[in-house]
Amino acid sequence: MVHSKSAPVDFQFLADVAKQSGAPTHMIEAVKQANTASQVGDMMYEAGHLSFFHLLCDYCCQHALREVNGGLTVETTLYTLKGQCLGKAVRSDGANEVNRDWC
């Protein structure tokens, strides 16, 4: 639901991911004020902060592993509506390392 204004989006979380990806302060503040997750993605893509998407994928993998109590390998990949790969992460249960294959 990245385009919906009514879908719950944690913009503080997205701002934290933006900060981790090296986004400047003004962009982090813009993320907090965004209307949709899609708007955040557009901002990060246009600014060239592609590591944002890889970090986001890694957080998805971590969350999925917690939800299933581990025991498997999880891969998350983000694509644009036109099929362009934005980010990817693969994480195995108990592994401290993440495989962030760049698209």
For each residue, the residues with C-beta under 8 A, 3 or more apart:
1: 4 7 37
2: 7 36 37 38 41
3: 36 37 38
4: 1 7 36
5: 35 36
6:
7: 1 2 4 36 37
8:
9: 14 36 37
10: 13 14
11: 14 15 31 32 33 34 40
12: 15 16 32
13: 10 16 17
14: 9 10 11 17 18 31 34 37 40 56
15: 11 12 18 19 28 29 31 32
16: 12 13 19 20
17: 13 14 20 21 52 55 56 59
18: 14 15 21 23 27 28 31 40 44 49 52
19: 15 16 22 23 28
20: 16 17 55
21: 17 18 44 49 51 52 55
22: 19 49 51
23: 18 19 27 28 31 44 47 49 52
24: 27 28
25: 28 29
26: 29 30
27: 18 23 24 30 31 43 44 47 49
28: 15 18 19 23 24 25 31 32
29: 15 25 26 32 33
30: 26 27 33 34 43
31: 11 14 15 18 23 27 28 34 40 43 44
32: 11 12 15 28 29
33: 11 29 30
34: 11 14 30 31 37 39 40 43
35: 5 39
36: 2 3 4 5 7 9 39 40
37: 1 2 3 7 9 14 34 40 41
38: 2 3 41 42
39: 34 35 36 42 43
40: 11 14 18 31 34 36 37 43 44
41: 2 37 38 44 45 53 86
42: 38 39 45 46
43: 27 30 31 34 39 40 46 47
44: 18 21 23 27 31 40 41 47 49 50 52 53
45: 41 42 48 49 50 53 86
46: 42 43
47: 23 27 43 44
48: 45
49: 18 21 22 23 27 44 45 52
50: 44 45 53 54 86 87 102
51: 21 22 54 55
52: 17 18 21 23 44 49 55 56 87
53: 41 44 45 50 56 57 78 86 87
54: 50 51 57 58 87 88 89 100 102
55: 17 20 21 51 52 58 59 87
56: 14 17 52 53 59 60 78 87
57: 53 54 60 61 76 77 78 87 88 89 100
58: 54 55 61 62 76 89 91 98 100
59: 17 55 56 62 63
60: 56 57 63 64 74 76 89
61: 57 58 64 65 74 75 76 89 90 91 98
62: 58 59 65 66 91
63: 59 60 66 67
64: 60 61 67 68 74 76
65: 61 62 68 70 72 74 91 93
66: 62 63 69 70
67: 63 64
68: 64 65 71 72
69: 66
70: 65 66 93 94
71: 68 93
72: 65 68 92 93
73: 90 91 92 93
74: 60 61 64 65 90 91 92
75: 61 88 89 90
76: 57 58 60 61 64 88 89 90
77: 57 85 87 88 103
78: 53 56 57 85 86 87 88
79: 83 84 85 86
80: 83 84 86
81:
82:
83: 79 80
84: 79 80 103
85: 77 78 79 88 103
86: 41 45 50 53 78 79 80 103
87: 50 52 53 54 55 56 57 77 78 100 103
88: 54 57 75 76 77 78 85 100 101 102 103
89: 54 57 58 60 61 75 76 98 99 100
90: 61 73 74 75 76 98 99 100 101
91: 58 61 62 65 73 74 95 98 99
92: 72 73 74 95
93: 65 70 71 72 73
94: 70
95: 91 92 98
96:
97:
98: 58 61 89 90 91 95
99: 89 90 91
100: 54 57 58 87 88 89 90
101: 88 90
102: 50 54 88
103: 77 84 85 86 87 88
